[in-house]
Amino acid sequence: PEDVGAEITGHPPLPKVFRWMRESSGLDDDGMLRTFNCGIGMVLIVKADKVAEAKELLRQAGETIVYDLGHLVARRSKSGEQVVMKAPLE
């Protein structure tokens, strides 16, 4: 929705191939995130009170690594960025 934004407050470590691409291309974090998925394969948005349950269901389904990427916020301006990265890529 136009009035919802996402603040990314955590990002998993960049896989080696993405670190190599960043070093080889000279792209900064913004350029990397606009061009590549940087190792994020799937994103689920769940209510805050259901996070633990969702993580457990993912683990039961065979997922071994689950990250908290951030949270949804009210978007301040429709002309601004809808997704704001608050954590550096590492």
C-alpha positions as a Markdown table, in Angstrom:
| # | Residue | x | y | z |
|---|---|---|---|---|
| 1 | Pro | 0.0 | 0.0 | 0.0 |
| 2 | Glu | 1.2 | 3.5 | -0.7 |
| 3 | Asp | 0.8 | 4.6 | 2.9 |
| 4 | Val | 3.0 | 1.8 | 4.2 |
| 5 | Gly | 6.8 | 1.7 | 4.3 |
| 6 | Ala | 9.4 | -0.8 | 5.4 |
| 7 | Glu | 12.4 | -0.1 | 7.6 |
| 8 | Ile | 15.1 | -2.7 | 7.2 |
| 9 | Thr | 17.0 | -2.7 | 10.5 |
| 10 | Gly | 18.9 | -6.0 | 10.0 |
| 11 | His | 20.3 | -7.8 | 7.0 |
| 12 | Pro | 22.0 | -11.2 | 7.0 |
| 13 | Pro | 25.7 | -11.3 | 6.1 |
| 14 | Leu | 26.2 | -10.9 | 2.3 |
| 15 | Pro | 27.0 | -14.1 | 0.6 |
| 16 | Lys | 30.5 | -14.3 | -0.9 |
| 17 | Val | 29.3 | -13.8 | -4.4 |
| 18 | Phe | 27.5 | -10.5 | -3.5 |
| 19 | Arg | 30.6 | -9.3 | -1.6 |
| 20 | Trp | 32.7 | -10.0 | -4.8 |
| 21 | Met | 30.1 | -8.2 | -7.0 |
| 22 | Arg | 30.2 | -5.2 | -4.7 |
| 23 | Glu | 34.0 | -5.0 | -4.7 |
| 24 | Ser | 34.2 | -5.6 | -8.5 |
| 25 | Ser | 31.4 | -3.2 | -9.5 |
| 26 | Gly | 32.2 | -0.4 | -7.0 |
| 27 | Leu | 28.5 | -0.2 | -6.1 |
| 28 | Asp | 27.6 | 1.3 | -2.7 |
| 29 | Asp | 24.9 | -0.3 | -0.5 |
| 30 | Asp | 22.1 | 1.6 | -2.2 |
| 31 | Gly | 23.3 | 0.5 | -5.7 |
| 32 | Met | 23.6 | -3.1 | -4.5 |
| 33 | Leu | 20.1 | -3.2 | -3.0 |
| 34 | Arg | 18.6 | -1.6 | -6.1 |
| 35 | Thr | 20.3 | -4.0 | -8.4 |
| 36 | Phe | 20.5 | -7.4 | -6.6 |
| 37 | Asn | 18.5 | -9.2 | -3.9 |
| 38 | Cys | 21.7 | -9.5 | -1.9 |
| 39 | Gly | 20.9 | -13.0 | -0.8 |
| 40 | Ile | 17.3 | -12.4 | 0.4 |
| 41 | Gly | 15.4 | -15.3 | -1.1 |
| 42 | Met | 12.0 | -14.8 | 0.5 |
| 43 | Val | 10.3 | -12.3 | 2.7 |
| 44 | Leu | 7.3 | -12.9 | 5.0 |
| 45 | Ile | 5.4 | -10.1 | 6.6 |
| 46 | Val | 3.6 | -11.2 | 9.8 |
| 47 | Lys | 2.0 | -9.5 | 12.8 |
| 48 | Ala | 4.4 | -8.8 | 15.6 |
| 49 | Asp | 2.6 | -11.2 | 17.9 |
| 50 | Lys | 3.0 | -14.0 | 15.4 |
| 51 | Val | 6.7 | -13.8 | 14.7 |
| 52 | Ala | 7.8 | -16.6 | 17.0 |
| 53 | Glu | 5.0 | -18.9 | 15.6 |
| 54 | Ala | 6.0 | -18.1 | 12.0 |
| 55 | Lys | 9.7 | -18.8 | 12.7 |
| 56 | Glu | 8.8 | -22.1 | 14.3 |
| 57 | Leu | 6.6 | -23.1 | 11.4 |
| 58 | Leu | 9.5 | -22.3 | 9.0 |
| 59 | Arg | 11.9 | -24.3 | 11.0 |
| 60 | Gln | 9.5 | -27.3 | 11.1 |
| 61 | Ala | 9.3 | -27.0 | 7.3 |
| 62 | Gly | 13.1 | -27.3 | 7.0 |
| 63 | Glu | 14.3 | -23.7 | 7.0 |
| 64 | Thr | 17.5 | -23.6 | 9.1 |
| 65 | Ile | 18.2 | -19.8 | 9.0 |
| 66 | Val | 15.5 | -17.2 | 9.6 |
| 67 | Tyr | 16.3 | -13.5 | 9.9 |
| 68 | Asp | 14.3 | -10.5 | 11.2 |
| 69 | Leu | 14.8 | -7.9 | 8.5 |
| 70 | Gly | 12.8 | -5.0 | 10.0 |
| 71 | His | 9.3 | -3.7 | 10.4 |
| 72 | Leu | 6.5 | -1.9 | 8.6 |
| 73 | Val | 5.9 | 1.8 | 9.4 |
| 74 | Ala | 3.5 | 4.5 | 8.3 |
| 75 | Arg | 5.0 | 6.1 | 5.2 |
| 76 | Arg | 5.7 | 9.8 | 5.8 |
| 77 | Ser | 5.6 | 10.9 | 2.2 |
| 78 | Lys | 4.4 | 9.2 | -1.0 |
| 79 | Ser | 7.2 | 10.8 | -2.9 |
| 80 | Gly | 9.9 | 9.4 | -0.6 |
| 81 | Glu | 11.4 | 5.9 | -0.5 |
| 82 | Gln | 9.0 | 3.1 | 0.4 |
| 83 | Val | 11.8 | 0.9 | 1.7 |
| 84 | Val | 14.4 | 2.5 | 4.0 |
| 85 | Met | 17.6 | 0.6 | 4.8 |
| 86 | Lys | 18.7 | 1.4 | 8.3 |
| 87 | Ala | 21.5 | -1.2 | 8.5 |
| 88 | Pro | 24.7 | -1.5 | 6.4 |
| 89 | Leu | 25.4 | -4.5 | 4.2 |
| 90 | Glu | 28.2 | -6.5 | 5.7 |
